Amino acid sequence: MASAILTVWRPAENTVLDYRAVEALQELAKRGVLGSDAPKGRQGALPDYWAYLQIYRPIAERLGVRCRDLDRALWKWNKAEMPEQ
């Protein structure tokens, strides 16, 4: 809930902490395409928000997208069961 409030307050700097995005980043790291460490956590045991942002923001910056846009894409890819292509 707090991450949602921070995202509304400063959407360029924050994103919603969601297990789907965490799992998607973990899967991308496992496949060797993330280019960085993945955040630790899982459904029911999410990572610390500030630690998550330390990993998440550089990924969004490297991709040239806003944090919230990356979050939406990761969520959608996870919801689609993370297909190969």
Secondary structure, 3 states (H helix, E strand, C coil): CHHHHHHHHCCCCCCCCCHHHHHHHHHHHHCCCCCCCCCCCECCECCCHHHHHHHHHHHHHHHCCCHHHHHHHHHHHHHCCCCCC
